[in-house]
Amino acid sequence: MPVMPQLMPEAGPRRVIAASNFVNTVGSGLYLTAGVLYFTQEVRLPATQVGLGLGIAGFASLVMGIAAGHLAERGARGVYAATIVVQALATAGFALVDSFWPFVLAVCAATGAQAAGRAARSPLIRHFGGDRPQEYRAYLRAVTNIGISLGALLAGWALQVGTHTAYQLLVIGNAIAFGASAAILLLLPPVAPEPTAAGPRWIALRDRPYLLLTALDGIMAIQFKVLTVAIPLWLVVATSAPHWLISGTMLVNTVIVIALQVRAGRTINSPAAGGGAYRRAGVVFLVSCSLISLSAGVPAWAAVTLLMAAVVVHTVGELWHSAAGFEVSFALAPERATGQYLGVFGLGAGLADALGPSLLIALCITWGRPGWYVVGALFAVTGLAAPFAVRWAQRPAPAREMSREAVRPVSQV
């Protein structure tokens, strides 16, 4: 199968999934770029409360991925569409938030639905993605970043205007995009349920090497919050850089991902290569965090230069980290338990959602420059540990073989 460098795949299910994903992420680009500032600048919640609320939402969403992945094995299209509808309703509720607990309620619903949607989409990607669904997943990430870049442009306008109406339009636009994304999925052919599996349920939770990889990927996934939480707050409170640079950093990141994500994944075509990519990503994140720390207390032109350089370096690490995650999560998951296994792997992203905002705010914003070095070191150590975890996951341990045997259809046992 070609690596799909074209903007849209051939007509059919892949194009429907890509179109739905694109519309969805235009709205996400609005929120990712300006969401934290919406709650801190417009709703007037303290940054520590926003970080705490996002952490609570992250923990609340941890179980949603597993449950949705298991349900998706019985009807992936319907489950995935339902999660997007819930996201639309929850994000529309952001416009009504006026204090901490309504914020927690709304963001818990939105984050839980997002985690469930990631897991529910995985069986669709495996079913329609061809011989190497990892490559189609990389293509979808490029499409995702096209949508995010468009959303970031609109968010930049709202941040520059800074009025109540502009912020409210961001929220409404996000909700409308989610609703349209769910509607597009109605064009997708239904996927037949997977055959009933023999053996114990929730076998992915018994696969210890896979769980270790999930935890390491989750720690590494905190890097996504660097761009959407830490850099916007750092830029506003610690540097002399202009505020429009928040959208600029997001646009630079997304343009690089659009251009290079598929290419970055071409050579990461085995779990061992994925482990090596994790290692490289961790070192690169350490470099980018160091550059960000240096942007405080310098003239505006120097802060802009350092922050943009940091974002470019960070994005290179993001390309490797994402490609590594695509490879190991699919390659090490039994085909007939894709939803369940990818739901478990999504716990890593849930871990990042739960711990990332508060951790980054405490270390990088409250503590300041030294915190950036601690965060960078955390990424580097995690990347160094990943190849060892991959080798363990590939080892034919008896318990692991038994868990994989258990996912065979009853008719084959």
Legacy VTK file of the C-alpha trace (Angstrom):
# vtk DataFile Version 3.0
C-alpha trace
ASCII
DATASET POLYDATA
POINTS 413 float
0.000 0.000 0.000
1.409 3.458 -0.804
2.122 5.817 2.033
-0.649 8.165 0.861
1.064 11.514 0.385
-2.044 12.953 -1.299
-4.362 15.327 0.509
-7.352 12.951 0.403
-7.351 9.158 0.028
-9.396 7.336 -2.590
-13.175 7.651 -2.403
-14.729 5.317 0.122
-14.495 4.653 3.846
-10.994 6.089 4.217
-12.105 9.389 2.739
-15.158 9.498 5.014
-13.023 8.923 8.112
-10.510 11.531 6.934
-13.248 14.109 6.225
-14.863 13.558 9.618
-11.458 13.812 11.272
-10.675 17.052 9.435
-13.895 18.822 10.445
-13.488 17.583 14.005
-9.990 18.982 14.327
-10.789 22.433 12.927
-12.832 22.845 16.083
-10.139 21.220 18.192
-7.632 23.739 16.840
-9.759 26.527 18.267
-9.750 24.945 21.709
-6.153 23.678 21.751
-4.838 27.124 20.895
-7.030 29.220 23.152
-8.763 26.846 25.585
-6.513 27.436 28.583
-6.549 31.191 28.017
-10.347 31.123 27.600
-10.759 29.735 31.104
-8.038 31.896 32.676
-8.645 35.194 30.839
-12.384 35.091 30.042
-13.872 32.909 32.792
-11.242 34.289 35.218
-10.306 30.971 36.798
-6.816 30.847 38.377
-4.278 28.843 36.369
-3.872 26.411 39.264
-7.623 25.686 39.244
-7.574 25.145 35.485
-4.691 22.709 35.845
-6.486 20.889 38.681
-9.726 20.686 36.716
-7.975 19.299 33.654
-6.249 16.763 35.890
-9.538 15.627 37.422
-10.982 15.293 33.924
-7.994 13.256 32.819
-8.383 10.782 35.663
-12.136 10.554 35.066
-11.502 9.668 31.428
-9.008 6.853 32.086
-11.616 4.086 32.171
-13.600 5.496 29.255
-11.035 4.410 26.669
-11.071 0.767 27.741
-14.857 0.610 27.957
-15.346 2.327 24.593
-12.716 0.122 22.950
-14.487 -2.981 24.183
-17.871 -1.683 22.997
-16.393 -0.677 19.632
-15.554 -4.297 18.879
-19.331 -4.782 18.687
-20.164 -1.659 16.623
-17.309 0.751 16.049
-19.087 3.307 13.860
-21.994 3.908 16.227
-19.820 4.105 19.333
-17.372 6.499 17.679
-20.181 8.792 16.427
-21.799 8.798 19.868
-18.580 9.926 21.535
-18.297 12.873 19.136
-21.892 13.925 19.845
-21.116 13.939 23.566
-18.049 16.079 22.867
-20.208 18.559 20.952
-22.645 18.919 23.840
-19.894 19.129 26.454
-17.874 21.783 24.634
-21.019 23.829 24.043
-21.368 23.774 27.818
-18.069 25.669 28.137
-20.009 28.817 27.248
-22.027 28.423 30.473
-19.046 27.911 32.771
-18.696 30.661 35.398
-16.893 28.921 38.283
-14.661 25.973 39.144
-17.105 23.082 39.534
-19.144 23.751 36.375
-15.775 23.908 34.604
-14.802 20.512 36.045
-18.117 18.963 35.021
-17.936 20.254 31.444
-14.287 19.394 30.896
-14.761 15.911 32.419
-17.521 15.166 29.921
-15.490 16.511 26.998
-12.249 14.764 27.953
-13.977 11.471 28.712
-15.721 11.513 25.353
-12.443 12.348 23.619
-10.683 9.388 25.258
-13.561 7.099 24.358
-13.504 8.371 20.774
-9.799 7.615 20.348
-10.404 4.010 21.381
-13.601 3.607 19.347
-11.887 4.859 16.185
-9.077 2.291 16.384
-11.084 -0.706 15.068
-12.219 1.474 12.149
-8.616 2.354 11.316
-7.564 -1.295 11.501
-10.569 -2.447 9.451
-10.292 0.154 6.671
-6.574 0.963 6.921
-5.214 -1.780 4.657
-2.191 -3.967 5.283
-0.451 -1.365 7.469
-3.043 0.635 9.401
-0.135 2.421 11.113
0.491 4.322 7.867
-3.143 5.317 7.519
-3.065 6.436 11.168
-0.034 8.620 10.364
-1.933 10.058 7.390
-4.878 10.877 9.650
-2.548 12.703 12.006
-1.372 14.861 9.109
-5.025 15.608 8.286
-5.590 16.356 11.971
-2.917 18.998 11.919
-4.326 20.637 8.786
-7.568 21.089 10.694
-5.791 22.268 13.825
-3.802 24.837 11.845
-6.997 26.342 10.429
-8.534 26.406 13.891
-5.378 28.004 15.265
-5.666 30.852 12.749
-9.193 31.608 13.922
-8.110 31.304 17.550
-5.307 33.786 16.900
-7.893 36.323 15.784
-9.926 35.755 18.949
-6.864 36.084 21.183
-5.889 39.323 19.484
-9.418 40.773 19.772
-9.797 39.470 23.316
-13.504 40.300 23.656
-16.231 38.236 25.300
-17.936 37.722 21.936
-14.737 36.485 20.306
-14.149 33.925 23.046
-17.761 32.747 22.886
-17.455 32.259 19.129
-14.495 29.956 19.748
-16.586 27.744 22.002
-19.592 27.672 19.660
-17.399 26.946 16.628
-15.798 24.016 18.402
-19.171 22.478 19.258
-20.499 22.938 15.714
-17.417 21.251 14.279
-17.920 18.212 16.508
-21.556 17.938 15.457
-20.668 18.104 11.763
-17.952 15.493 12.263
-20.453 13.055 13.761
-22.888 13.665 10.888
-20.235 12.820 8.283
-19.702 9.427 9.925
-23.212 8.439 8.857
-21.716 7.932 5.363
-19.356 5.249 6.703
-20.376 1.614 6.107
-21.096 -0.267 9.338
-18.386 -2.648 10.540
-19.436 -6.158 11.492
-18.859 -6.994 15.173
-15.760 -9.006 15.974
-16.360 -12.713 16.771
-16.808 -13.471 20.429
-13.452 -14.201 21.989
-12.636 -17.214 24.164
-10.890 -16.867 27.494
-11.046 -14.124 30.126
-12.367 -10.675 29.393
-10.150 -7.580 29.474
-7.073 -9.586 28.479
-5.237 -6.381 27.564
-5.124 -5.521 31.272
-3.218 -8.784 31.856
-0.538 -8.005 29.276
2.136 -6.490 31.520
4.653 -5.526 28.812
1.897 -3.736 26.894
0.836 -1.968 30.091
4.418 -0.820 30.690
4.590 0.589 27.148
1.260 2.304 27.783
2.656 3.976 30.901
5.853 5.097 29.150
3.895 6.459 26.187
1.635 8.284 28.632
4.570 10.004 30.316
5.963 10.950 26.903
2.517 12.193 25.827
2.760 14.999 28.377
4.782 16.660 25.611
1.521 17.472 23.810
0.524 19.649 26.785
3.754 21.621 26.459
2.396 23.297 23.326
-1.205 23.713 24.465
-0.798 24.510 28.187
2.762 25.359 29.211
3.948 27.524 26.313
0.834 29.798 26.198
1.022 30.453 29.942
4.828 30.788 29.913
4.707 33.215 27.007
2.170 35.438 28.780
3.602 35.438 32.305
7.359 34.960 31.845
8.422 36.407 28.490
8.197 39.652 26.556
7.072 37.886 23.357
3.855 39.186 21.714
0.709 37.205 22.462
0.013 36.469 18.800
3.021 34.136 18.944
0.810 31.603 20.741
-0.982 30.962 17.447
2.333 31.219 15.617
3.862 28.381 17.621
0.803 26.213 17.021
0.885 26.921 13.279
4.586 26.098 12.977
4.001 22.830 14.816
1.044 21.812 12.687
2.652 22.730 9.359
5.678 20.559 10.155
3.464 17.653 11.212
1.345 17.983 8.068
4.430 17.895 5.865
6.497 15.253 7.633
4.391 12.905 9.810
3.827 10.265 7.122
7.455 10.456 6.031
8.658 10.177 9.627
6.753 6.933 10.011
8.117 5.241 6.895
11.262 3.936 8.568
9.512 3.148 11.849
8.069 -0.113 10.578
8.742 -2.498 13.476
8.411 -2.415 17.256
12.214 -2.235 17.604
12.317 0.817 15.341
9.527 2.304 17.449
11.624 1.870 20.585
14.507 3.706 18.942
12.190 6.526 17.907
11.000 6.920 21.501
14.644 7.238 22.603
15.432 9.939 20.036
12.240 11.820 20.877
13.101 11.965 24.571
16.507 13.531 23.899
15.006 16.084 21.511
12.344 17.085 24.061
15.105 17.771 26.596
16.720 20.169 24.104
13.445 21.961 23.349
12.559 22.399 27.035
15.987 23.920 27.622
15.430 26.443 24.831
12.024 27.414 26.229
13.529 28.079 29.655
16.024 30.492 28.122
13.264 32.678 26.641
12.485 34.358 29.980
14.119 37.667 30.845
15.405 38.457 27.338
14.300 41.059 24.748
11.191 40.313 22.749
13.091 39.473 19.546
15.271 36.971 21.425
12.246 35.416 23.158
10.489 34.986 19.809
13.600 33.401 18.280
14.130 31.003 21.173
10.472 29.982 21.389
10.140 29.366 17.653
13.381 27.364 17.618
12.133 25.358 20.596
8.840 24.595 18.836
10.638 23.372 15.707
12.908 21.104 17.765
9.961 19.940 19.881
7.961 19.067 16.780
10.742 16.819 15.481
10.459 14.883 18.724
6.689 14.860 18.385
6.961 13.264 14.934
9.127 10.454 16.299
7.004 9.968 19.405
3.746 9.774 17.425
5.170 7.369 14.828
6.568 5.161 17.582
3.201 5.056 19.332
1.356 4.170 16.118
3.765 1.303 15.452
4.025 -0.374 18.835
0.344 0.037 19.739
-0.882 -1.664 16.555
1.951 -4.159 16.017
1.780 -5.557 19.547
-2.026 -5.740 19.712
-3.841 -8.952 18.663
-5.984 -8.182 15.622
-9.195 -9.541 17.153
-8.808 -7.400 20.262
-7.749 -4.165 18.589
-10.393 -2.015 20.248
-9.622 -3.344 23.714
-5.840 -3.111 23.323
-5.917 0.341 21.730
-8.332 1.411 24.443
-5.772 0.329 27.033
-2.997 2.093 25.117
-5.150 5.202 25.163
-4.764 5.169 28.939
-1.375 6.722 28.240
-3.008 9.758 26.651
-5.454 9.796 29.550
-2.532 9.781 31.957
-1.076 12.783 30.136
-4.448 14.547 30.253
-4.735 13.835 33.966
-1.235 14.681 35.156
0.208 16.842 32.389
-1.464 20.238 32.943
-0.952 20.327 36.716
2.581 18.964 36.444
3.610 21.487 33.807
1.967 24.401 35.587
3.621 23.448 38.896
7.075 22.871 37.434
7.307 25.236 34.478
5.028 28.128 35.459
5.062 28.194 39.282
8.670 27.054 39.789
9.924 28.651 36.600
13.061 28.020 34.588
14.464 25.077 36.605
11.173 23.247 36.096
11.691 23.157 32.344
14.937 21.224 32.813
13.202 18.732 35.118
10.443 18.161 32.550
12.986 17.727 29.765
14.937 15.199 31.836
11.709 13.268 32.497
11.128 12.952 28.748
14.724 11.876 28.127
14.681 9.143 30.804
11.331 7.856 29.535
12.668 7.648 25.996
15.720 5.711 27.161
13.497 3.169 28.939
11.188 2.561 25.955
13.477 0.213 23.912
13.830 -2.114 26.910
10.031 -2.235 27.306
9.611 -3.013 23.597
12.070 -5.907 23.826
10.157 -7.289 26.812
6.897 -7.012 24.883
8.403 -8.987 21.990
9.737 -11.739 24.244
7.627 -14.934 23.920
6.820 -15.222 27.617
4.310 -18.036 28.370
1.793 -15.753 30.072
1.867 -13.332 27.139
1.345 -16.133 24.634
-1.602 -17.420 26.674
-3.225 -13.974 26.681
-2.862 -13.703 22.915
-4.207 -17.231 22.474
-7.278 -16.230 24.415
-8.423 -13.737 21.794
-8.995 -16.366 19.116
-12.629 -16.752 18.093
-14.501 -19.540 19.837
-14.885 -21.329 16.498
-11.111 -21.656 16.229
-10.437 -22.870 19.775
LINES 1 414
413 0 1 2 3 4 5 6 7 8 9 10 11 12 13 14 15 16 17 18 19 20 21 22 23 24 25 26 27 28 29 30 31 32 33 34 35 36 37 38 39 40 41 42 43 44 45 46 47 48 49 50 51 52 53 54 55 56 57 58 59 60 61 62 63 64 65 66 67 68 69 70 71 72 73 74 75 76 77 78 79 80 81 82 83 84 85 86 87 88 89 90 91 92 93 94 95 96 97 98 99 100 101 102 103 104 105 106 107 108 109 110 111 112 113 114 115 116 117 118 119 120 121 122 123 124 125 126 127 128 129 130 131 132 133 134 135 136 137 138 139 140 141 142 143 144 145 146 147 148 149 150 151 152 153 154 155 156 157 158 159 160 161 162 163 164 165 166 167 168 169 170 171 172 173 174 175 176 177 178 179 180 181 182 183 184 185 186 187 188 189 190 191 192 193 194 195 196 197 198 199 200 201 202 203 204 205 206 207 208 209 210 211 212 213 214 215 216 217 218 219 220 221 222 223 224 225 226 227 228 229 230 231 232 233 234 235 236 237 238 239 240 241 242 243 244 245 246 247 248 249 250 251 252 253 254 255 256 257 258 259 260 261 262 263 264 265 266 267 268 269 270 271 272 273 274 275 276 277 278 279 280 281 282 283 284 285 286 287 288 289 290 291 292 293 294 295 296 297 298 299 300 301 302 303 304 305 306 307 308 309 310 311 312 313 314 315 316 317 318 319 320 321 322 323 324 325 326 327 328 329 330 331 332 333 334 335 336 337 338 339 340 341 342 343 344 345 346 347 348 349 350 351 352 353 354 355 356 357 358 359 360 361 362 363 364 365 366 367 368 369 370 371 372 373 374 375 376 377 378 379 380 381 382 383 384 385 386 387 388 389 390 391 392 393 394 395 396 397 398 399 400 401 402 403 404 405 406 407 408 409 410 411 412
